[in-house]
Amino acid sequence: MKKVIVACGSGVATSQTVASKVTRLLNERNQSHIKVEVIDLKSLDSHIKDSAAYIAITKVDKQYPIP
């Protein structure tokens, strides 16, 4: 299963809202097999390895090899 991660400072409010919208958009496009996961920015390095893409709500100084 492919995974998209949504990361913000605490992984609570803003990222939850964005993840909900991304999930809705994926479902509308018949892509419900893609899992959307919410994390905090401190956890980004450990979750990025098995993700197809990520959405950072705040500025991320590091570059990752995925979109």
N, CA, C and O atoms as a printed pandas DataFrame, in Angstrom:
     atom_number atom_name residue_name chain_id  residue_number  x_coord  y_coord  z_coord
0              1         N          MET        A               1    0.841   -1.180    0.000
1              2        CA          MET        A               1    0.000    0.000    0.000
2              3         C          MET        A               1    0.884    1.239    0.000
3              4         O          MET        A               1    1.826    1.344    0.785
4              5         N          LYS        A               2    0.571    2.165   -0.880
5              6        CA          LYS        A               2    1.305    3.424   -0.921
6              7         C          LYS        A               2    0.871    4.297    0.254
7              8         O          LYS        A               2   -0.252    4.196    0.749
8              9         N          LYS        A               3    1.798    5.160    0.687
9             10        CA          LYS        A               3    1.518    6.025    1.825
10            11         C          LYS        A               3    1.963    7.452    1.532
11            12         O          LYS        A               3    3.045    7.684    0.992
12            13         N          VAL        A               4    1.112    8.397    1.897
13            14        CA          VAL        A               4    1.431    9.819    1.838
14            15         C          VAL        A               4    1.425   10.317    3.266
15            16         O          VAL        A               4    0.483   10.050    4.011
16            17         N          ILE        A               5    2.463   11.039    3.660
17            18        CA          ILE        A               5    2.490   11.575    5.013
18            19         C          ILE        A               5    2.271   13.078    4.982
19            20         O          ILE        A               5    2.734   13.783    4.086
20            21         N          VAL        A               6    1.550   13.540    5.988
21            22        CA          VAL        A               6    1.277   14.960    6.166
22            23         C          VAL        A               6    1.916   15.343    7.494
23            24         O          VAL        A               6    1.584   14.782    8.538
24            25         N          ALA        A               7    2.840   16.308    7.445
25            26        CA          ALA        A               7    3.593   16.670    8.640
26            27         C          ALA        A               7    3.425   18.143    8.994
27            28         O          ALA        A               7    3.463   19.018    8.129
28            29         N          CYS        A               8    3.240   18.393   10.280
29            30        CA          CYS        A               8    3.234   19.767   10.791
30            31         C          CYS        A               8    3.991   19.775   12.111
31            32         O          CYS        A               8    4.492   18.741   12.553
32            33         N          GLY        A               9    4.070   20.912   12.721
33            34        CA          GLY        A               9    4.850   21.052   13.944
34            35         C          GLY        A               9    4.507   20.055   15.028
35            36         O          GLY        A               9    5.402   19.475   15.642
36            37         N          SER        A              10    3.217   19.845   15.274
37            38        CA          SER        A              10    2.824   18.934   16.348
38            39         C          SER        A              10    2.105   17.685   15.846
39            40         O          SER        A              10    1.928   16.735   16.609
40            41         N          GLY        A              11    1.694   17.666   14.601
41            42        CA          GLY        A              11    0.987   16.516   14.059
42            43         C          GLY        A              11   -0.445   16.418   14.554
43            44         O          GLY        A              11   -1.020   15.330   14.589
44            45         N          VAL        A              12   -1.029   17.556   14.937
45            46        CA          VAL        A              12   -2.370   17.506   15.508
46            47         C          VAL        A              12   -3.381   18.249   14.648
47            48         O          VAL        A              12   -4.114   17.612   13.890
48            49         N          ALA        A              13   -3.444   19.534   14.736
49            50        CA          ALA        A              13   -4.562   20.290   14.144
50            51         C          ALA        A              13   -4.463   20.476   12.637
51            52         O          ALA        A              13   -5.265   19.918   11.888
52            53         N          THR        A              14   -3.495   21.246   12.192
53            54        CA          THR        A              14   -3.407   21.592   10.769
54            55         C          THR        A              14   -3.190   20.365    9.902
55            56         O          THR        A              14   -3.839   20.219    8.866
56            57         N          SER        A              15   -2.312   19.503   10.296
57            58        CA          SER        A              15   -2.031   18.322    9.480
58            59         C          SER        A              15   -3.240   17.387    9.416
59            60         O          SER        A              15   -3.447   16.726    8.398
60            61         N          GLN        A              16   -4.031   17.320   10.470
61            62        CA          GLN        A              16   -5.245   16.502   10.453
62            63         C          GLN        A              16   -6.230   17.031    9.409
63            64         O          GLN        A              16   -6.839   16.262    8.666
64            65         N          THR        A              17   -6.374   18.351    9.366
65            66        CA          THR        A              17   -7.280   18.974    8.404
66            67         C          THR        A              17   -6.825   18.703    6.976
67            68         O          THR        A              17   -7.630   18.326    6.124
68            69         N          VAL        A              18   -5.541   18.894    6.716
69            70        CA          VAL        A              18   -4.995   18.657    5.375
70            71         C          VAL        A              18   -5.107   17.173    5.008
71            72         O          VAL        A              18   -5.477   16.844    3.881
72            73         N          ALA        A              19   -4.797   16.295    5.933
73            74        CA          ALA        A              19   -4.887   14.856    5.666
74            75         C          ALA        A              19   -6.315   14.450    5.320
75            76         O          ALA        A              19   -6.530   13.620    4.437
76            77         N          SER        A              20   -7.269   15.021    5.998
77            78        CA          SER        A              20   -8.676   14.734    5.718
78            79         C          SER        A              20   -9.047   15.157    4.298
79            80         O          SER        A              20   -9.734   14.422    3.589
80            81         N          LYS        A              21   -8.599   16.323    3.890
81            82        CA          LYS        A              21   -8.881   16.811    2.536
82            83         C          LYS        A              21   -8.173   15.971    1.478
83            84         O          LYS        A              21   -8.748   15.680    0.429
84            85         N          VAL        A              22   -6.925   15.577    1.747
85            86        CA          VAL        A              22   -6.183   14.745    0.800
86            87         C          VAL        A              22   -6.862   13.388    0.659
87            88         O          VAL        A              22   -6.994   12.870   -0.450
88            89         N          THR        A              23   -7.290   12.814    1.769
89            90        CA          THR        A              23   -7.992   11.528    1.732
90            91         C          THR        A              23   -9.268   11.632    0.907
91            92         O          THR        A              23   -9.565   10.746    0.106
92            93         N          ARG        A              24  -10.019   12.705    1.100
93            94        CA          ARG        A              24  -11.245   12.908    0.334
94            95         C          ARG        A              24  -10.936   13.007   -1.161
95            96         O          ARG        A              24  -11.624   12.395   -1.978
96            97         N          LEU        A              25   -9.902   13.778   -1.524
97            98        CA          LEU        A              25   -9.527   13.922   -2.931
98            99         C          LEU        A              25   -9.078   12.588   -3.542
99           100         O          LEU        A              25   -9.424   12.276   -4.681
100          101         N          LEU        A              26   -8.320   11.818   -2.792
101          102        CA          LEU        A              26   -7.881   10.510   -3.278
102          103         C          LEU        A              26   -9.074    9.583   -3.502
103          104         O          LEU        A              26   -9.141    8.877   -4.509
104          105         N          ASN        A              27  -10.010    9.591   -2.561
105          106        CA          ASN        A              27  -11.201    8.757   -2.700
106          107         C          ASN        A              27  -12.035    9.166   -3.907
107          108         O          ASN        A              27  -12.570    8.309   -4.610
108          109         N          GLU        A              28  -12.151   10.467   -4.151
109          110        CA          GLU        A              28  -12.895   10.955   -5.317
110          111         C          GLU        A              28  -12.259   10.499   -6.625
111          112         O          GLU        A              28  -12.942   10.370   -7.641
112          113         N          ARG        A              29  -10.969   10.259   -6.600
113          114        CA          ARG        A              29  -10.232    9.839   -7.799
114          115         C          ARG        A              29   -9.966    8.328   -7.811
115          116         O          ARG        A              29   -9.093    7.840   -8.529
116          117         N          ASN        A              30  -10.745    7.600   -6.993
117          118        CA          ASN        A              30  -10.624    6.138   -6.908
118          119         C          ASN        A              30   -9.214    5.686   -6.537
119          120         O          ASN        A              30   -8.709    4.694   -7.064
120          121         N          GLN        A              31   -8.594    6.415   -5.635
121          122        CA          GLN        A              31   -7.249    6.083   -5.150
122          123         C          GLN        A              31   -7.300    5.752   -3.653
123          124         O          GLN        A              31   -6.388    6.101   -2.903
124          125         N          SER        A              32   -8.356    5.086   -3.233
125          126        CA          SER        A              32   -8.543    4.803   -1.804
126          127         C          SER        A              32   -7.519    3.813   -1.257
127          128         O          SER        A              32   -7.443    3.618   -0.044
128          129         N          HIS        A              33   -6.740    3.192   -2.116
129          130        CA          HIS        A              33   -5.690    2.278   -1.665
130          131         C          HIS        A              33   -4.472    3.034   -1.104
131          132         O          HIS        A              33   -3.581    2.416   -0.521
132          133         N          ILE        A              34   -4.430    4.340   -1.273
133          134        CA          ILE        A              34   -3.325    5.151   -0.754
134          135         C          ILE        A              34   -3.660    5.596    0.660
135          136         O          ILE        A              34   -4.697    6.216    0.895
136          137         N          LYS        A              35   -2.791    5.280    1.586
137          138        CA          LYS        A              35   -2.990    5.629    2.996
138          139         C          LYS        A              35   -2.406    7.023    3.257
139          140         O          LYS        A              35   -1.303    7.330    2.804
140          141         N          VAL        A              36   -3.135    7.852    3.977
141          142        CA          VAL        A              36   -2.658    9.178    4.365
142          143         C          VAL        A              36   -2.414    9.147    5.868
143          144         O          VAL        A              36   -3.316    8.841    6.648
144          145         N          GLU        A              37   -1.196    9.464    6.260
145          146        CA          GLU        A              37   -0.803    9.389    7.667
146          147         C          GLU        A              37   -0.346   10.757    8.167
147          148         O          GLU        A              37    0.355   11.479    7.458
148          149         N          VAL        A              38   -0.739   11.107    9.373
149          150        CA          VAL        A              38   -0.383   12.384    9.986
150          151         C          VAL        A              38    0.759   12.159   10.974
151          152         O          VAL        A              38    0.714   11.244   11.797
152          153         N          ILE        A              39    1.790   13.012   10.879
153          154        CA          ILE        A              39    2.928   12.919   11.794
154          155         C          ILE        A              39    3.374   14.320   12.202
155          156         O          ILE        A              39    2.928   15.317   11.635
156          157         N          ASP        A              40    4.263   14.379   13.196
157          158        CA          ASP        A              40    4.880   15.656   13.524
158          159         C          ASP        A              40    6.206   15.755   12.772
159          160         O          ASP        A              40    6.759   14.739   12.349
160          161         N          LEU        A              41    6.710   16.959   12.607
161          162        CA          LEU        A              41    7.933   17.164   11.814
162          163         C          LEU        A              41    9.135   16.408   12.367
163          164         O          LEU        A              41   10.001   15.982   11.603
164          165         N          LYS        A              42    9.197   16.240   13.673
165          166        CA          LYS        A              42   10.324   15.519   14.267
166          167         C          LYS        A              42   10.374   14.067   13.810
167          168         O          LYS        A              42   11.439   13.450   13.826
168          169         N          SER        A              43    9.239   13.517   13.406
169          170        CA          SER        A              43    9.169   12.120   12.981
170          171         C          SER        A              43    9.341   11.938   11.475
171          172         O          SER        A              43    9.332   10.810   10.980
172          173         N          LEU        A              44    9.495   13.022   10.759
173          174        CA          LEU        A              44    9.549   12.967    9.294
174          175         C          LEU        A              44   10.657   12.052    8.784
175          176         O          LEU        A              44   10.426   11.260    7.870
176          177         N          ASP        A              45   11.842   12.144    9.349
177          178        CA          ASP        A              45   12.961   11.313    8.882
178          179         C          ASP        A              45   12.663    9.817    8.990
179          180         O          ASP        A              45   13.039    9.048    8.105
180          181         N          SER        A              46   12.003    9.406   10.046
181          182        CA          SER        A              46   11.746    7.970   10.218
182          183         C          SER        A              46   10.582    7.479    9.358
183          184         O          SER        A              46   10.538    6.294    9.027
184          185         N          HIS        A              47    9.655    8.332    8.991
185          186        CA          HIS        A              47    8.509    7.919    8.187
186          187         C          HIS        A              47    8.724    8.095    6.692
187          188         O          HIS        A              47    8.013    7.480    5.897
188          189         N          ILE        A              48    9.667    8.903    6.298
189          190        CA          ILE        A              48    9.864    9.228    4.888
190          191         C          ILE        A              48   10.338    8.013    4.079
191          192         O          ILE        A              48   10.097    7.940    2.874
192          193         N          LYS        A              49   11.003    7.074    4.729
193          194        CA          LYS        A              49   11.601    5.932    4.037
194          195         C          LYS        A              49   10.580    5.062    3.302
195          196         O          LYS        A              49   10.868    4.532    2.229
196          197         N          ASP        A              50    9.394    4.917    3.881
197          198        CA          ASP        A              50    8.402    4.043    3.266
198          199         C          ASP        A              50    7.187    4.815    2.751
199          200         O          ASP        A              50    6.074    4.291    2.720
200          201         N          SER        A              51    7.413    6.065    2.350
201          202        CA          SER        A              51    6.329    6.905    1.850
202          203         C          SER        A              51    6.523    7.210    0.370
203          204         O          SER        A              51    7.646    7.302   -0.126
204          205         N          ALA        A              52    5.400    7.363   -0.316
205          206        CA          ALA        A              52    5.443    7.702   -1.737
206          207         C          ALA        A              52    5.548    9.209   -1.945
207          208         O          ALA        A              52    6.090    9.670   -2.949
208          209         N          ALA        A              53    5.018    9.976   -0.979
209          210        CA          ALA        A              53    5.046   11.436   -1.060
210          211         C          ALA        A              53    4.815   12.003    0.333
211          212         O          ALA        A              53    4.376   11.302    1.244
212          213         N          TYR        A              54    5.123   13.294    0.477
213          214        CA          TYR        A              54    4.852   13.948    1.751
214          215         C          TYR        A              54    4.381   15.372    1.511
215          216         O          TYR        A              54    4.696   16.005    0.503
216          217         N          ILE        A              55    3.615   15.845    2.481
217          218        CA          ILE        A              55    3.131   17.219    2.480
218          219         C          ILE        A              55    3.574   17.820    3.805
219          220         O          ILE        A              55    3.182   17.349    4.873
220          221         N          ALA        A              56    4.384   18.854    3.731
221          222        CA          ALA        A              56    4.838   19.540    4.945
222          223         C          ALA        A              56    4.054   20.841    5.076
223          224         O          ALA        A              56    4.035   21.655    4.153
224          225         N          ILE        A              57    3.416   21.034    6.212
225          226        CA          ILE        A              57    2.612   22.220    6.447
226          227         C          ILE        A              57    3.500   23.421    6.761
227          228         O          ILE        A              57    3.140   24.561    6.467
228          229         N          THR        A              58    4.641   23.164    7.350
229          230        CA          THR        A              58    5.601   24.223    7.648
230          231         C          THR        A              58    6.851   24.003    6.812
231          232         O          THR        A              58    7.014   22.950    6.196
232          233         N          LYS        A              59    7.719   24.980    6.791
233          234        CA          LYS        A              59    8.953   24.897    5.998
234          235         C          LYS        A              59    9.860   23.789    6.524
235          236         O          LYS        A              59   10.115   23.682    7.723
236          237         N          VAL        A              60   10.335   22.975    5.596
237          238        CA          VAL        A              60   11.267   21.902    5.916
238          239         C          VAL        A              60   12.599   22.262    5.278
239          240         O          VAL        A              60   12.665   22.496    4.071
240          241         N          ASP        A              61   13.651   22.308    6.069
241          242        CA          ASP        A              61   14.968   22.717    5.568
242          243         C          ASP        A              61   15.687   21.603    4.802
243          244         O          ASP        A              61   16.579   21.874    3.997
244          245         N          LYS        A              62   15.305   20.381    5.048
245          246        CA          LYS        A              62   15.973   19.240    4.439
246          247         C          LYS        A              62   15.249   18.837    3.154
247          248         O          LYS        A              62   14.030   18.978    3.055
248          249         N          GLN        A              63   15.996   18.338    2.176
249          250        CA          GLN        A              63   15.436   17.834    0.924
250          251         C          GLN        A              63   15.282   16.320    1.027
251          252         O          GLN        A              63   16.144   15.638    1.582
252          253         N          TYR        A              64   14.187   15.802    0.494
253          254        CA          TYR        A              64   13.941   14.357    0.509
254          255         C          TYR        A              64   13.792   13.861   -0.922
255          256         O          TYR        A              64   13.419   14.632   -1.806
256          257         N          PRO        A              65   14.080   12.574   -1.165
257          258        CA          PRO        A              65   14.066   12.049   -2.530
258          259         C          PRO        A              65   12.681   11.689   -3.058
259          260         O          PRO        A              65   12.570   10.945   -4.032
260          261         N          ILE        A              66   11.635   12.199   -2.437
261          262        CA          ILE        A              66   10.267   11.935   -2.901
262          263         C          ILE        A              66    9.523   13.266   -3.039
263          264         O          ILE        A              66    9.902   14.256   -2.413
264          265         N          PRO        A              67    8.477   13.292   -3.847
265          266        CA          PRO        A              67    7.741   14.554   -4.028
266          267         C          PRO        A              67    6.954   14.960   -2.793
267          268         O          PRO        A              67    6.288   15.996   -2.797
